Amino acid sequence: MIKYHIPPIDLEKEENWINNYIRHGWRLKRIRFFKYEFTPKKTDIPLKPGEIEPDEDAFLIRCDARSFKTKADFQEYITFLLDAGWRHVKGDWRQDIHYFERISPNASEELFSDDASKSARYMRQAKIWLASFFVIAAFSCSYFLTIPYHLQDLLNIKAQYLTPGLWEMEGISFWSALLFETPFALVRSGAFNLLILAFTLLTLGRLLYCLAKAYTLSRKVK
């Protein structure tokens, strides 16, 4: 079964959304972007080195927010939780949200046993959003400060179509030539760069919202 889902900033809501499917007989197999792949609990998923045979009565998903300086630190973290009965489902060693599946019925139902640990999880998430914001902002500034903008080109975008006799064409010939050259005309006029700028500003705004939300959740848990 495949479900498409945008992960909420609140990690507990994300856990509850996944665990609802687990309670109805499914098991989380993998996550790729917004695509969540579930499989029946009795389906065998190939074991990774060091993993134990899972117990279908133990299945439960928990999330963590954490980044690592090296892959070795990341692997140590994965191994530590695997020994505690949790299989790593998804997450990158640099900066990511990590998903863990409980595979041992003897494992605790929580990755974090107290409110202070849960609060620290959201603070780490906030730091990930903050780092992403600065990286995108720095890259965007270096890009947009080096490209020229000409207002006259934007106001006269028709002049950016260079196909000879384009505006005298008719029917399919006209529409084919127009559609083919439009992307190039947008680039030449600077309109395409404005679209990129608008998308970048929306992305930065979203990151600021995520940062503020994660910080608020960290204070709420305490």
NORZI-V695548 format. One record per residue. RES is the residue in one small letter. NEAR is the number of other C-alpha atoms within 8 Angstrom. Layout:
BEGIN
<<RES,NEAR> <RES,NEAR>>
END
This chain:
BEGIN
<<m,5> <i,7> <k,8> <y,7> <h,7> <i,5> <p,6> <p,7> <i,8> <d,8> <l,9> <e,7> <k,8> <e,11> <e,11> <n,8> <w,8> <i,10> <n,10> <n,8> <y,10> <i,13> <r,7> <h,6> <g,8> <w,11> <r,11> <l,11> <k,10> <r,9> <i,10> <r,6> <f,4> <f,9> <k,10> <y,13> <e,11> <f,12> <t,10> <p,8> <k,9> <k,5> <t,6> <d,4> <i,5> <p,4> <l,7> <k,5> <p,4> <g,5> <e,8> <i,6> <e,6> <p,7> <d,9> <e,8> <d,5> <a,10> <f,12> <l,10> <i,11> <r,11> <c,11> <d,9> <a,12> <r,12> <s,11> <f,10> <k,7> <t,8> <k,8> <a,6> <d,9> <f,11> <q,8> <e,8> <y,8> <i,10> <t,8> <f,8> <l,10> <l,12> <d,7> <a,7> <g,12> <w,13> <r,12> <h,11> <v,11> <k,10> <g,9> <d,9> <w,11> <r,8> <q,10> <d,11> <i,12> <h,13> <y,12> <f,12> <e,13> <r,15> <i,16> <s,11> <p,9> <n,5> <a,10> <s,5> <e,6> <e,6> <l,6> <f,7> <s,6> <d,6> <d,9> <a,8> <s,9> <k,11> <s,14> <a,9> <r,12> <y,13> <m,11> <r,10> <q,13> <a,13> <k,9> <i,12> <w,12> <l,11> <a,8> <s,9> <f,11> <f,8> <v,8> <i,9> <a,9> <a,8> <f,8> <s,9> <c,8> <s,8> <y,8> <f,8> <l,7> <t,6> <i,6> <p,6> <y,5> <h,8> <l,6> <q,6> <d,12> <l,10> <l,6> <n,8> <i,11> <k,5> <a,7> <q,11> <y,11> <l,6> <t,7> <p,4> <g,6> <l,11> <w,5> <e,5> <m,8> <e,7> <g,6> <i,6> <s,8> <f,11> <w,9> <s,8> <a,10> <l,9> <l,8> <f,7> <e,10> <t,9> <p,9> <f,8> <a,11> <l,12> <v,10> <r,9> <s,12> <g,13> <a,10> <f,10> <n,8> <l,8> <l,8> <i,8> <l,9> <a,8> <f,8> <t,9> <l,8> <l,8> <t,8> <l,11> <g,8> <r,8> <l,12> <l,11> <y,8> <c,11> <l,13> <a,9> <k,9> <a,14> <y,11> <t,8> <l,11> <s,14> <r,8> <k,7> <v,9> <k,7>>
END
